[in-house]
Amino acid sequence: MPCSTGIIQRVLMDRTARAGSSRTVGTLVVLGDSVGVGLGDPVPDRGWRGFAPLLAEALAPARLINLSVNGARLGSVRRDQLPAALRSRPDVAIVVAGMNDTMRSDFDPNRLHADLDKIVSSLTQAGAVVLTIRYHDHGRVFRLPGALHRILLARISELNSVFDVVARRHSTGVVDLAQEPGIYHKSAWAVDRLHPSELGHRILARAFAQRVAEAGMVAEEVSLACSGGLEVTRTQRVAWLIVKGVPWLLRRGTDLVPHLAATMLRAAFAEQIAAGRALLDEEPEPAEIMTEQI
């Protein structure tokens, strides 16, 4: 299984904070979507692993409570996962969600801000160290038609702005995926190019461990050496593309195409208005026309 290159390993080792505090993590809670579930990092007889168990090992003897659900959006995290997270009284809470929202036609940054602010404020008021995320340009990983890529990139930028505002307001730690070495390397992504591979999950776990250490809690270094995961064969990659990949792209395309069409129509209408105004500006005044006729 392809894993970290020597360069990525050395850079991340230099950036990872060493444990220098006696304060340990009793309970680690992860709220999120399929990335939190661990999709992309299959292990024998256990389904998915992902960054959460890897991080919990680095925070040992922390108890891991993973509330993540496939397909979750920030609204469902607030509604369905937050109450259980608060009942568990976490020392550290990680929120990894929002990307599913960017791929839906009802994308609304104001609503996302309200949901995320409620999630983070509730957890911080409960005494947890809260860590969130900033997303990368996923169009560089999962190739999309140009117009769809531009829409997705604009939405990711708006989502990141929401995370930035909430993080500043509540002084939470943030993992910026776009700044993580190796995040755009193909080995960091699973066959679907939507979820991290084992290496990608290890990069994520390592970055979160660094933020935990920066918050003054014990966090060991997460290794980037892949171990314990299942290797995905070429046959499995082709099978995924046929059975899962194409249907997923069609579903998301169907969801986003109306928005794309509306965006293109608005742009075309705006161009026509601008052209009309320019034409009016160029036309002579009535007095000028009469003078020319005389």
N, C-alpha and C positions, 0 to 999 in steps of 0.2 A: 504493500500500500504506500503510495507516495506520501511523504510527509515533509517536515521542515528541511530547507536547505541550510547549509552552514551559516550563510550570511544572515538569514532570518533569525536563526537560533541565537547568534551572537548579538544582534541588534536588540532583540527582545530581552536577552539576559541583562544587557546593560541598562534597560529601561525598567526592569522589575524591581520594586522596592523589597528589601529584605525585612523579615519580621523583626521588629525592635521593641515590641511592647508586650507586657504580660497579660494584657486584656484579651481573652479568647472569645470566640463567637459561639454562643450557645445554640441559637437557632437561625438557620438561613432559609429564607423564603424566596421562591422565584415565582413571579407573576408574569404571564406572557402567552405567546402563541406557539406555533410549531417549532420555532427555534429554541424556545424554552423546553419544549417536550424532548428535543434532542434529535429531531429528524435530520438525516444526513450522516448520522454516526451510529450505524447498526452494530450490535454486539450479539454474540451467540446466546440463544435461549433467553435473551432479556429484552428483545425489541430494540428500543433506542436508548442511547446513553446521553450524549450531548454535554454541554459545558457545565450544567448544574452539578452532576455527581463529581466531575473533575474538580470543580471549585470547592465543593464540600470536603473533598479529600485534602485540599490545600488548607482548609480552615479547621481541620480536625482538632477537637472532637465534635464539630458542629453537627447538629441534627438538620437534615435537609427535608424541607416540605416544598414539593414542586406542584404548584397549582396550575401550571400552564396547560392550555387546551389548544389543539389544532384549530386553526382558522380564527382564533380569538382576535377581536379588535379592542381598541382602548375602552370603548363603551362597555363591552362585555367583561373586560378585566375589572372595571369599576363596579359593575353590577354583580358579577358572579364570583370573582376571585378575591376582591378586597375584603369582604366580611370575614372570610376564612383566614386570610392573612393576618388580620387584626386579632382574631381569636388566638392565633398561635404565638403572639407577643414576640415577634422576631427581633434579633439583634441586628441583622442585616437583611434588607429586602431589595431584590433586584427586579426592575420592570423592563421587560423586553417585548414591546408590542408597538403597533402603529403602522408597520409596513403593509399589512392587509388593508388598512384604511386607504392607503394611497392608490390601491388598485380597484377601488369601487367608485361607482358613478355618484354616490352621495357624499363624497369626500368634503369635509367641512372643518377647516382649521379651528374655527371658533369653538365648535363642539369638542374637538380633540383637546383643545386647551382646557376646557372646563373639566373634562374627564380626567386628564392627566394631573391637573392641579389638585383635584379631589383625592386622587390615589396617593400622590406624593405627600400632600399636606397631612392626610390621615395617618400615613405610616410614620412620618417624622414626629408628629404629635404623640404617637404611641411609643416614641423613644428609639425607633430603628434608624440605623445608618442606611440611607436609601441611595441606590445607584441606578442610573438610567443610561441611555445609549443615544448616540447620534449615528444616523445611517450614511452609508456610502452611496456612490452612483451605481446602482445595481444594473443599470443598462450596460455597463462595462463588463458585467459578468454574464448576464442573460441577455443575449442579443435580441433587440426588438426593432420593428420598423421605426424609421426616423421620427415620425410624428408621435407615435406612442412613447418612444424614448424621451422626447422633449417634455411631454405631459408628465410622465413618471418622475423625471428629474426635477421639474418645477414643484411637484407635490412633495417629493422628498425634502426639498429645500424648505418648503413651508412647514413640514412636520418637524424638521430639525430646529426651525425657529421656535416652535412650540416647546420642544425639549429644552432649548437654551433659556427661554424666558422662565420656565418653571424651575429649572436647575438653579438659576441665579436667585430666584425668589426664596427658595428653600435651602440653598447651599448644599445641594446634593452632588455627589461625584458622578462623572460622566465618562463613558468609554466612547471615544470617537472612532468608529470603525474605519473611516477613510484615512486615518492617520496611523493605523496599525500596519507595520511592515508585513508584506506578503498577502494582504487581504485581497488583492486583485489577481493573485496567482491562481491558475486553474486548480492546483492541488488543494487550495483552501476551500473548494466548493464541491458539493456532492454531484452525482450524475445529473440531478435535475437543475443544477445551476441556480436554484432558489434557496437552498439551505446549505449551511456550512458542512464540509466534510469533517472527518475526525480532526484533521489539522486545523480547520477553521474553528471548530468548537474549542480546541485547545488554545488557540490564539485568543479567543473570547474569554475563556476561563482564566487565562494568564493575565489579561488586561483587568478583569474584575478583581482578581487577587491583588493586583498592584494597588487598585483604588481602595480596597479594604485595608491594606497595609498603611496607605497614606492617611487613613482615618484613625490610625493608632491601634489597630487590632492585629492579632497574630495571623499571618498569611504566608504559607510556604510558597515556593516557586512551582508553578505548574509546568511540567515537562512538555516539550513539543515533539518528543519521540512517540510516534504512534504505536500503540500496543492495546491489545484486547478487542480491537474492532474487526469487522468482517471486510474483506476485500471485495470490491464490486467488479465483476467480470465484464468484458465487452458485450457478451450476450445479454447480460442484465441491463446494461446501458441502453442497448437497442430496444429491448423489451419495454423499458421504462418510457422511452421516447414515444413508442407506439401506443402504449396502454394509458400512460399518465400525462406525458408532456404535451402532445398535440391537443388532447381534450382540455387540459388546463388553459393552454394559450387561447383556444376557441372561447372558453367561458369568460376569461378575463377580457378578451377582445370584444366579445358581445357586450360586456358590461361597460367598457370604455369607449367603444365606437360611437355611441350617441353623443358622449361628451366631446369626443374628437371632432365629430361632424359639426356640433354646435360651435366649438372653438374656431373651426375653419370658416364657418359662415359669418361669425362675428368679425373675424379678421378681414374677410372679403368685404363685408358691409362697411367696416371702418375705412378701408382703402377707397371704396367708392365715395364715401362722404368726404374724405380728404381730397380726392381728385375733383369732386364737384366744387368744393370751396376754392380750390386753386383756380379752377376755370372761372368762377365768379370774380375772383380777385383780378383776373387778367382782362375781363370784359371792360370796355370803356364806359364811362358815365354817360347818361342820356344827353347832357349838355354837350359833351364831346362829339356825340353822334350827330346832333343837330348842326354843330359848327361845321363838321365835315360835309354834311349835305348841302349847306348854304354855299 
